Amino acid sequence: MSMSFEAGRLLTDRGYLTQVQYRTQHNLAARQSIYAYQRPLIDLASAVISLAGMNGSETVADIGCGNGVYLGELARRGHAGRVLGADLSAGMLAAARDTVAAACHGGSPTSGLVLSDAAALPLADGVADITLAPHMLYHVADRQAAVREFRRVTRPGGAVLVVLNGSDHFAELRDLVNMAAADIGIAADAGWAEGRAGGPGLILEAGAELLGSVFGSIFQRDFVGELVVPGPQPVLDYVASMRFTQSLAEPSALLAALSARLPGGSVTITTHCGALVCR
Ligand SMILES: C[S@@+](CC[C@H](N)C(=O)[O-])C[C@H]1O[C@@H](n2cnc3c(N)ncnc32)[C@H](O)[C@@H]1O
């Protein structure tokens, strides 16, 4: 049996994304929490925002803002310009609201939140000085349309910052999951669709090509590290949150097979993502 088609289809399926994977921040938060084991520890939101070279007065649009990691970072910095978060999921926008409120420490947030699709943004032409689209473009069925929207809503001279994973991101875990799937009779090669060249996902290398077809200049900054996870549970929690696992009839069978494959001690996993600064 091959589950790769189903997992690949779910990658851009709006019903799955809004009603299951991102209905609440539960799955995303499970994946975010494993980065506590990253060496060197990279504060990605801070590093990506710093690439934009802002003075604090800019209007920023964060497309696919999720639970508000980047919005929270802007609030913590006391960003005074307007900030707008857009996401397909009402549950994620609710989580983003909480993140921004916590980061403001009771002050008044400058963020607005809007439920919308990246491929049809309800924003005026050129409204943003800076548009962020971190770790979200692989979820959009019509990526060309989304990239054109990013360019449309960003003023001439502004910048669009897209973040995607490299093809080697989480390679060791991908191999472990594929072996565990094989152990229970599932051909899983696309369990990791967004991190696999030729799959339905969009990796950093292909993203740079796509963006290069729309923008005049692309600057790429890579962030490479590794996770040194002290024991199996954070890895199992991560895998339980994945679209591939959730596409299976019996997710617990995969998790049991993975548990048997994991070493008794620590697990080391490569991390590699890149920010593409497009002008
Ligand atoms: C992996 S999360 C990334 C969240 C955030 N950008 C971050 O880096 O922490 C992907 C987010 O994109 C949102 N999303 C998926 N498809 C979208 C679309 N077509 N338009 C807007 N948001 C979308 C999801 O609801 C989810 O919140």
The ligand as an SDF file (V2000), in Angstrom:
LIG
                    3D

 27 29  0  0  0  0  0  0  0  0999 V2000
    3.8710   25.6400    8.8180 C   0  0  0  0  0  0  0  0  0  0  0  0
    2.7460   26.8900    9.3010 S   0  0  0  0  0  0  0  0  0  0  0  0
    3.8490   28.2920    9.3610 C   0  0  0  0  0  0  0  0  0  0  0  0
    3.3620   29.3850   10.2630 C   0  0  0  0  0  0  0  0  0  0  0  0
    4.2960   30.6000   10.3870 C   0  0  0  0  0  0  0  0  0  0  0  0
    4.4810   31.2510    9.1290 N   0  0  0  0  0  0  0  0  0  0  0  0
    5.6280   30.2050   10.9610 C   0  0  0  0  0  0  0  0  0  0  0  0
    6.6110   30.1780   10.2040 O   0  0  0  0  0  0  0  0  0  0  0  0
    5.7020   29.9230   12.1670 O   0  0  0  0  0  0  0  0  0  0  0  0
    1.8230   27.2000    7.8180 C   0  0  0  0  0  0  0  0  0  0  0  0
    0.6810   28.1900    7.9830 C   0  0  0  0  0  0  0  0  0  0  0  0
    0.2090   28.5680    6.6810 O   0  0  0  0  0  0  0  0  0  0  0  0
   -1.2060   28.6210    6.7120 C   0  0  0  0  0  0  0  0  0  0  0  0
   -1.7020   28.4610    5.3330 N   0  0  0  0  0  0  0  0  0  0  0  0
   -1.7400   27.3130    4.6320 C   0  0  0  0  0  0  0  0  0  0  0  0
   -2.2200   27.5560    3.3990 N   0  0  0  0  0  0  0  0  0  0  0  0
   -2.4880   28.8830    3.3310 C   0  0  0  0  0  0  0  0  0  0  0  0
   -3.0070   29.7360    2.3350 C   0  0  0  0  0  0  0  0  0  0  0  0
   -3.3560   29.2730    1.1280 N   0  0  0  0  0  0  0  0  0  0  0  0
   -3.1460   31.0530    2.6130 N   0  0  0  0  0  0  0  0  0  0  0  0
   -2.8170   31.5360    3.8400 C   0  0  0  0  0  0  0  0  0  0  0  0
   -2.3200   30.7610    4.8300 N   0  0  0  0  0  0  0  0  0  0  0  0
   -2.1540   29.4560    4.5900 C   0  0  0  0  0  0  0  0  0  0  0  0
   -1.6020   27.5210    7.6650 C   0  0  0  0  0  0  0  0  0  0  0  0
   -2.9180   27.6780    8.1640 O   0  0  0  0  0  0  0  0  0  0  0  0
   -0.5250   27.6310    8.7350 C   0  0  0  0  0  0  0  0  0  0  0  0
   -0.9070   28.5120    9.7510 O   0  0  0  0  0  0  0  0  0  0  0  0
  1  2  1  0
  2  3  1  0
  2 10  1  0
  3  4  1  0
  4  5  1  0
  5  6  1  0
  5  7  1  0
  7  8  2  0
  7  9  1  0
 10 11  1  0
 11 12  1  0
 11 26  1  0
 12 13  1  0
 13 14  1  0
 13 24  1  0
 14 15  1  0
 14 23  1  0
 15 16  2  0
 16 17  1  0
 17 18  1  0
 17 23  2  0
 18 19  1  0
 18 20  2  0
 20 21  1  0
 21 22  2  0
 22 23  1  0
 24 25  1  0
 24 26  1  0
 26 27  1  0
M  CHG  2   2   1   9  -1
M  END
$$$$
